Amino acid sequence: MNSIRNRLRFCPSNPRAAGVVVAVWVSTLLLGLTGCSDTQQGEGPGHRDQPLAISPQQELEVGRAAYKEILAKARVVRGGPQVERVRKIGERIAAVVAIEPLMREINLHVAPDEFEWEYSVLENDQINAFCLPGGKICVFTGLLAAVRNDDQLAAVLSHEISHALAHHVSERMARERTVGHGLLSLSYDRQQESEADHIGVFLMTFAGYDPNQALAFWQEMEEAGHGRIPEILSDHPSDERRMQQLKGWIPLAKAAKQAYDEHRIAPEPAGSR
């Protein structure tokens, strides 16, 4: 993968382009992997068929390489309250991935060795964050200034972590091999965003954060978009349907968490899958 290094560029001085560069970056790394031509098939979130372009181990390799390159070229906040805040919230969210009844509820099949959770804060006015394949998470200082509380930050981190848990990058690569770019590809993007919203609400709720703040944050971003679309919404569905979905999922997430806390949800018997 060293041959890919010279083709990668990250421009933290250009906030609006940063998210696009990261996406292209990961795609380039994926294409550089050997043995990624065999499409795997599995059952993804929502019990739908989910073709995958690469294995979780390859995703981890991609994430490691991209993360290393990003930190080498971005303005990284090396320590202090901002870094500790992101790390604390991120670790609380990642910890709930080990809760088997929760994973069963949102139909995720996650092995512990598929992810290496790591968190960094980058100096950038962009209101955004991203989670690379395999669990490497970057948060821009612009987002930290925009969120009103830890619950809203947890909502964003949960959403981004959900993309990694659901292997959405690998799926998007597999889809693009068969249907290419265009309207059909965009429909998959919207489907993935809805899944990340759904999974994220459950993750943050089980981590002890208020899911109502997810709705509050996305509504605030929608309202801000009347003047200039916040970067965090630039390639996301931005409509009333998203809000209605969140309103429907929040009480379900709260009920699931209460049932779990009251030991009314038993772990799945061994060997039942």
Helices and strands as residue ranges (DSSP letters): H 2-5, H 15-32, E 40-43, G 45-47, E 49-52, H 56-73, E 76-77, H 81-95, G 96-98, H 100-105, G 112-114, E 118-122, E 129-131, E 136-140, H 141-146, H 150-165, H 168-179, H 183-206, H 212-224, G 231-233, H 240-261
